[in-house]
């Protein structure tokens, strides 16, 4: 098979791997090397379904010895199979880079023969790129669960970022849909990557030319909507992965029906839960940058997101006792919890109020968008003059929906802030 025919098959097979991230490293150009992994070094493109796709994203092979029910490359599926040789893939990457098509490589693979054999082929590809072609650009590689730790270590010394896909949100779902995989086999390389990266950082403090192990850290991906786990379960798992394995990102992938299985949603009439995926990404942002905890965002009485609202607005509507927030006195963490105010806006507010009180006009000049925030803040003890809303009308304004019954009796105190609210 011609190399370009292989590329057509294996690039299409890789489209379900989420990779919407920048490089995370700042390695500049080096004399005698090709490429750079500086912050601006990884271009972002968007696929037809709206996903952010970085780099040349391709599988080494779609031959797989596993039979995961949700995967298009499972061994029982009748698809065209092929594999690159390490030389073919290295040469293809370099040629694409020289033509300015790409800025780096995202390399994943089905499991050909065994995890060890597949990892060896990937290592040889990256070795050719780094040592023979002197490629200095960004490389993201998928570590294969079950591979020998020594091989995973070699892979991490050649790649900038490693990732291990957790696949499904629970061990029960993994046993049901991916019987060849186990939770322990997936988490083991995650712990190895975490420890290897920490050791590498410690060594670099002592010797700046020490080998770098996965300097951009690690990430993972899980499928959403193929199994019945709640958003609360998924978000709690996400928080645990960040805490225990120091992941840079957890990616969510809305389930796309590519096969029929009694335990999977029927393809006929099934709509991929893209909005649910989007809400999980928004909640993930709250975990990483806004100081929220998973149990605050969702709980047993509220296990799933209201897809009509972004998670921060949903939380605010369920916690009227927290509001209004006085922007001239509230601490940074409290301002961050106001719907519509982001990290940059909160920092600008904290800085600007050192020089005098901030008004609503002042907030606009600071670049704060008041479309949502105006309902949750006061300036010098006053809400925006003329503002009128109640719990139902506020929900409709935030969600763009018709009246929805709310359970928050505490909203009575919100409607009595200042006499301005009806």
C-alpha positions in Angstrom: 0.0 0.0 0.0 1.2 3.5 -0.8 2.2 5.7 2.1 -0.5 8.3 1.3 -3.1 5.6 1.2 -1.9 4.5 4.7 -2.1 8.1 5.8 -5.7 8.4 4.6 -6.7 5.3 6.6 -4.7 5.9 9.7 -5.4 9.7 10.0 -9.2 8.9 9.7 -8.8 6.2 12.4 -7.2 8.7 14.7 -10.0 11.3 14.6 -11.6 10.1 17.8 -8.5 11.0 19.9 -9.0 14.4 21.4 -5.9 16.7 21.1 -7.2 20.3 21.5 -4.2 21.5 23.4 -1.1 23.6 22.9 2.4 22.2 23.4 2.9 23.1 27.0 6.7 23.4 26.5 8.9 26.4 25.6 11.8 24.7 23.9 13.1 27.0 21.2 15.1 26.3 18.1 18.5 24.7 18.3 21.4 24.9 15.8 21.4 21.9 13.5 17.8 20.9 14.4 14.5 21.2 12.6 11.5 22.8 14.3 10.6 24.4 17.6 8.3 23.6 20.5 7.9 27.2 21.7 4.5 28.2 22.9 3.5 29.4 19.5 5.0 26.4 17.8 1.8 24.3 17.6 -0.8 25.4 15.2 -4.5 24.7 15.9 -6.9 23.6 13.2 -10.6 22.5 13.5 -12.1 19.3 12.1 -15.4 19.2 10.3 -17.3 18.4 13.5 -15.8 21.3 15.4 -13.1 19.6 17.4 -9.8 21.3 17.8 -7.1 19.2 16.2 -3.5 20.0 16.6 -0.5 18.7 14.7 -0.3 15.7 12.4 -2.6 13.3 14.2 -2.3 9.8 13.1 -2.2 6.1 14.3 0.9 4.0 13.8 -1.5 1.2 12.9 -5.1 0.2 13.1 -4.4 -3.5 13.5 -5.7 -4.3 17.0 -5.6 -7.4 19.1 -8.3 -6.0 21.5 -12.0 -6.1 20.9 -13.4 -3.0 22.7 -17.0 -2.6 21.7 -17.0 1.2 21.3 -13.9 1.3 19.1 -13.9 1.4 15.3 -10.5 -0.4 15.2 -11.6 -3.4 17.3 -10.4 -6.7 16.0 -13.9 -7.9 15.1 -14.7 -4.9 13.0 -14.4 -5.2 9.2 -12.3 -2.2 8.2 -9.2 -1.8 6.0 -6.1 -2.5 8.0 -2.6 -1.1 7.5 0.4 0.0 9.4 3.3 2.4 8.8 6.9 1.4 9.2 8.9 3.6 11.5 10.8 5.0 8.6 7.7 5.8 6.6 6.1 7.7 9.4 9.2 9.6 10.4 9.8 10.6 6.7 6.2 11.6 6.3 6.3 13.8 9.4 9.5 15.6 8.3 8.2 16.1 4.7 4.9 17.6 6.1 6.9 19.9 8.4 9.1 21.1 5.6 6.0 22.0 3.6 4.7 23.9 6.5 1.6 21.7 6.8 2.3 20.8 10.5 4.2 22.0 13.5 4.5 18.6 15.3 3.2 15.1 15.7 0.4 13.5 17.7 1.1 9.7 17.6 -1.3 7.1 18.8 -1.8 3.5 17.9 -4.0 0.4 18.1 -2.3 -2.5 19.9 -0.5 -4.5 17.2 0.5 -8.0 18.5 1.1 -6.8 22.0 1.6 -3.6 24.0 5.4 -4.1 24.1 5.6 -4.7 20.3 3.5 -1.6 19.5 5.5 0.6 21.9 8.8 -0.6 20.4 7.5 0.5 16.9 6.5 3.9 18.2 9.8 4.4 20.0 11.7 3.6 16.8 9.6 6.2 14.9 10.4 8.9 17.5 14.0 7.9 17.7 14.4 8.4 13.9 12.7 11.8 14.2 14.8 13.0 17.1 18.2 11.4 16.3 18.4 11.0 12.6 16.2 13.8 11.3 17.1 16.1 14.2 13.4 17.0 14.7 13.1 19.5 17.6 9.3 20.1 17.3 6.5 19.0 19.6 5.6 15.3 19.9 2.6 14.0 21.8 2.6 10.2 22.1 0.1 7.7 23.5 1.5 5.3 26.1 0.1 1.8 25.7 -1.3 0.3 28.9 0.4 -3.0 29.7 3.7 -2.1 28.1 6.9 -2.8 29.9 7.8 0.2 32.2 11.2 0.5 30.6 9.6 1.0 27.2 7.2 3.6 28.6 10.3 5.4 30.0 12.0 5.4 26.6 8.9 6.8 25.0 8.7 9.6 27.6 12.3 10.6 26.9 11.5 11.1 23.2 8.1 12.7 23.5 7.1 16.1 25.0 3.8 14.9 26.3 2.4 11.4 27.1 -1.1 10.4 27.5 -2.9 7.2 28.7 -6.5 6.9 27.8 -8.7 5.9 30.7 -11.4 5.1 28.1 -14.5 4.7 30.3 -15.6 6.4 33.5 -15.9 3.2 35.6 -14.3 -0.1 36.1 -17.7 -1.9 35.6 -18.1 -0.2 32.2 -14.5 -1.1 31.2 -15.2 -4.8 32.1 -18.4 -4.8 30.0 -17.1 -3.0 26.9 -13.3 -3.5 26.9 -12.7 -6.9 28.5 -9.1 -7.0 27.4 -8.3 -3.9 29.5 -8.2 -3.4 33.2 -8.3 -0.3 35.5 -5.0 -1.3 37.1 -3.2 -1.6 33.7 -4.4 1.9 32.7 -3.5 3.6 36.0 -0.1 1.9 36.3 1.6 3.9 33.5 -0.1 7.1 34.7 1.7 6.7 38.0 4.9 5.9 36.2 4.6 9.1 34.1 3.8 11.2 37.1 6.8 9.9 39.0 9.1 10.0 36.0 8.2 13.7 35.3 8.8 14.6 39.0 12.2 12.9 39.0 13.2 14.5 35.8 12.4 18.0 37.2 14.5 17.3 40.2 17.4 16.1 38.1 17.2 19.2 35.9 17.5 21.5 38.9 20.9 19.8 39.6 22.0 19.4 36.0 20.4 21.4 33.2 21.4 18.9 30.5 19.8 16.0 32.2 17.3 14.0 30.0 13.8 15.5 30.0 11.0 13.0 30.6 7.6 14.1 29.2 8.3 17.8 30.0 4.8 18.8 29.0 3.3 16.3 31.4 0.5 13.9 30.7 -3.2 13.9 29.8 -6.0 11.4 29.4 -9.3 11.0 27.6 -12.6 9.3 28.5 -15.7 8.6 26.5 -18.9 10.3 27.5 -22.4 8.9 26.8 -21.6 5.3 25.9 -22.3 4.2 29.5 -24.8 5.3 32.2 -22.4 7.1 34.6 -23.6 10.5 35.8 -21.9 13.8 35.3 -21.2 13.8 39.0 -19.3 10.5 38.7 -17.3 11.8 35.7 -16.4 15.1 37.3 -15.3 13.4 40.6 -13.2 11.0 38.6 -11.7 13.9 36.8 -10.8 15.7 40.0 -9.2 12.6 41.4 -7.1 12.1 38.3 -5.8 15.7 38.6 -5.0 15.3 42.2 -3.4 11.8 42.2 -1.6 11.8 38.8 -0.9 15.5 38.2 -2.5 15.5 34.8 -2.3 18.5 32.6 -5.7 17.9 31.0 -8.6 15.5 31.0 -10.3 15.3 27.7 -13.9 14.3 27.2 -15.1 12.6 24.0 -18.8 12.4 23.2 -19.6 8.9 22.2 -19.9 8.4 18.4 -21.8 5.3 17.5 -19.4 3.3 15.3 -20.8 -0.2 16.0 -23.7 -2.1 17.4 -23.5 -3.8 20.8 -26.2 -4.7 23.2 -24.6 -2.5 26.0 -24.2 0.5 23.7 -26.8 3.1 22.6 -28.4 2.0 19.4 -26.9 3.9 16.4 -30.4 4.6 14.9 -31.6 8.0 16.1 -28.7 8.4 18.5 -27.4 11.9 18.8 -23.8 12.3 20.2 -23.9 14.2 23.5 -21.8 17.1 22.3 -23.5 19.6 24.6 -22.9 17.4 27.6 -19.2 17.1 26.5 -19.1 20.9 26.3 -20.5 21.3 29.8 -18.0 18.9 31.2 -15.2 20.9 29.6 -16.6 24.1 31.3 -16.8 22.3 34.6 -13.2 21.0 34.1 -12.2 24.7 33.7 -13.9 25.5 37.0 -11.9 22.8 38.7 -8.5 23.9 37.3 -8.7 27.7 37.4 -11.7 28.8 39.5 -11.1 27.0 42.8 -14.3 24.9 42.6 -14.4 21.3 43.9 -16.4 18.6 42.1 -18.7 18.1 45.1 -19.7 21.8 44.9 -20.6 21.7 41.3 -22.6 18.5 41.4 -23.9 16.4 44.2 -26.3 13.5 44.9 -29.4 15.7 44.7 -28.1 17.3 41.4 -26.0 14.6 39.7 -26.2 15.9 36.1 -25.7 19.3 34.5 -28.6 21.4 33.4 -27.5 21.6 29.8 -29.4 24.9 29.3 -26.9 26.6 31.7 -23.2 26.8 31.9 -22.0 25.0 35.1 -21.0 28.3 36.9 -24.4 29.9 36.3 -26.1 26.6 37.4 -24.1 26.7 40.6 -25.0 30.3 41.2 -28.7 29.7 40.8 -28.5 26.9 43.4 -26.5 29.1 45.9 -28.3 32.4 46.2 -27.0 32.8 49.7 -23.5 33.5 48.2 -24.7 36.6 46.3 -24.6 39.5 45.7 -20.8 39.8 45.6 -19.6 43.3 46.3 -16.8 43.9 43.8 -15.1 46.6 45.8 -14.6 44.4 48.9 -14.9 40.7 48.0 -11.8 38.7 47.8 -10.4 37.4 44.5 -11.8 33.8 45.1 -15.4 35.2 45.6 -15.2 37.4 42.5 -14.1 34.3 40.5 -17.4 32.6 41.4 -19.5 35.3 39.7 -21.0 34.1 36.4 -19.6 36.0 33.5 -16.4 37.1 35.3 -13.3 35.1 34.3 -9.8 34.9 35.7 -8.5 37.9 33.8 -11.5 40.1 34.7 -11.2 39.1 38.4 -7.5 40.1 38.4 -8.3 43.4 36.8 -11.0 44.2 39.4 -8.7 43.4 42.3 -5.9 45.6 40.8 -8.2 48.5 39.8 -10.0 48.9 43.1 -6.7 49.8 44.9 -7.0 53.2 43.3 -10.6 53.9 44.1 -14.1 52.4 44.1 -15.3 50.6 40.9 -18.6 51.4 39.3 -20.6 49.5 36.7 -19.2 51.8 34.0 -15.7 51.1 35.4 -16.3 47.4 35.1 -17.1 47.9 31.4 -14.0 49.9 30.9 -12.0 47.0 32.5 -13.4 44.7 29.9 -15.8 42.9 32.2 -18.9 41.7 30.3 -22.0 42.3 32.4 -24.5 40.3 30.5 -24.5 37.6 33.2 -22.5 39.2 36.0 -24.9 42.1 36.5 -27.4 39.9 38.3 -24.8 38.7 40.9 -22.8 41.8 41.9 -23.1 45.1 43.6 -20.8 48.2 43.2 -20.6 50.2 46.4 -23.6 48.4 47.8 -25.9 49.0 44.8 -27.0 46.8 42.0 -27.2 48.1 38.4 -29.9 50.8 38.5 -33.3 49.7 37.0 -32.4 46.0 37.0 -35.6 43.8 37.5 -35.6 40.1 37.9 -36.9 37.1 39.9 -35.7 33.5 40.0 -37.7 32.4 37.0 -37.0 35.4 34.8 -33.3 35.1 35.7 -33.2 31.5 34.7 -34.8 32.4 31.4 -32.3 35.2 30.8 -29.3 33.0 31.6 -30.6 30.0 29.6 -32.6 31.5 26.9 -35.5 29.1 27.7 -39.1 29.4 28.7 -40.0 29.3 32.3 -38.6 26.3 34.2 -39.6 25.4 37.8 -36.9 26.2 40.3 -36.5 24.9 43.8 -34.5 27.7 45.3 -36.6 29.4 48.0 -33.5 31.3 49.0 -33.9 33.5 45.9 -36.3 35.7 48.0 -33.2 37.2 49.6 -31.7 37.9 46.2 -34.9 39.8 45.2 -34.5 42.0 48.3 -30.9 43.1 47.8 -31.5 46.8 47.5 -35.1 47.4 46.5 -34.1 47.5 42.9 -35.0 43.9 42.2 -38.5 42.8 41.6 
